[in-house]
């Protein structure tokens, strides 16, 4: 069975046995769903609209600071019917090969970052789930939402 997350102008489906966590700071909201193992799928919404390439570069830099050896593969694809910039990253952590997928794109009301990660022993089972969550992602701002007033911002993002 699937659960549906719907808030902050986005909606997606995820497995019911995955744990959902949400937190925000300033103009950023992060929603993460975690598998019962170590895999996770994360969605970040940036209301200040940073360029998608800047977001991807910042994520890659964070990985470089954390892990000594990375293999990075450029990847571009559509997410939420929008062209997304990104990369696939492979790295070792605790002697396990890990894979991370990074995608960023502009939506009407925010820049979106999708990041998901799993160890190689989980990958065959988890990759289709990651793709399903990502395919179910929809940005759904109301047509009359202008996002310019503080009141509209609070109403829409809460």
N, C-alpha and C positions, 0 to 999 in steps of 0.2 A: 504494500500500500504506500501511497504517497501523501505527504503533507504539502500544503501550499503556504508559502510566505507571501504576504502582500502588505507592504508598507513603504513609506518614503518614495512613492512613485514607481516602485518596481514590484514584480511578481515573479516567482519561480516555484517549481516543485522539487522536492527532495525526499529521499527515503524516510519513512516514519521512524526507523530505528537510529537515525542520525541525530546528533545533538545540535541545536541551533543556539548561537550566541550573537548578540547585537550590542554594539557600543558606538558612541559618537563623541567627537570632540570638535568644536568649532564648526567649520563648514564640511566636515567629513563624517560619513556614516559607514561603518563596517559591519557586515553580516557574514557570519561564518557557519557552515554546517560541517560537522566532523563525523567521520565514520566511527564504528565501534573499535576499529584498529587505529591506525595513525594517519590515514588519509583525511584531507580536508578540502573544501571548496569555499572560496571567500569572494565576496563582492564588496568593493569600496565605491562610494559615491562621493564625488568632489563637487560641491556646489560652486566653488570659485573657478571652475572650468580650466584647469591646467591643460596644456597641450598633451594629447595622448602619448606622443613620443617622450615628453618629459617624464610622464608617469612611468612608462616602461623603463626608461634610463635609470630612474631612481630605484626601481625594484631590482634591476640588474646590479646596480652599485651596492645595494644592501646585501645581495647574495655574495658579491665579490668580497665584501668586508667580513662576511661570516664563514665562507668556505674557500679553501686554498685553490682548488682546481675545479673549474666549471667548464662544461661544454655548452655552448650557446648556439642555438639554431634559429635563424630568423623565421618568423611565421606571420603571415597575414591571412585573415579570414573574416567572414562576416559574423558578427554576434549581434543579436537583437535587430537583425536586418540592417545593420550599420557596418561599414568597413572598419575592421579593428586591426591595429598594429600590435605586434607582440613578438614573443620568442618562446622557444622551448628550452629549458635548462636541465642539464643533468649534472649531478654532483654527488659526492660521497659524504655521508654523515653516519657516524657510529659503524663504520665499515659496511654500510648498506648503500647501494646505488639508489638515488632518489631522482624523481622527475618532477619538474614544475612547469606549468603552462601559464604564461602571462599574456593577457590581452587587454588592450585599452581602446576606448572609442568615445566619441562625443555623442551625447544624447541632447535633447533640447534643453533640459534643465540642469545637467551636470555632466561631468566626465566620469566614465565608468571604468573600473578596473576589475577584471575577473582573474583570479589567481587560484590555481588548484595544484595540489601536490600529493604524491604518494611514493612509497618505496617500491622497488622493482618487483618484490614478491607479491605485492597487492595489485600491481598494475593491470594484469589481464582481467581481473574481476572488477576493478574500480573504474578503469578508463571509460567503459560504456555508461556508467552511472554519472561520471563527470560530464560527459557529452550530453546526456539526457537533461541534467540540471541546466547546463548552459543553453541548450536548445529551448528549454521551457522559459528562459528569462525573457521578460517583457518589461519595457519602460512604459509606464502608463500614466503620464501626467494628464490631468483633466484638460480638455481643449481650451477652456477659458482661464487656465492658470497662467499668470504672468510672472510669478515668483519675485516681483519687485518690492513688495512691502514686507515688513517684518511679520505682520499678522498672517499674510498669505504663506510666508515661509514656515512659520510655526504650525499652521493648520495643515499644510501639505506634508511636511516632513515628520509629523507626529501622529 
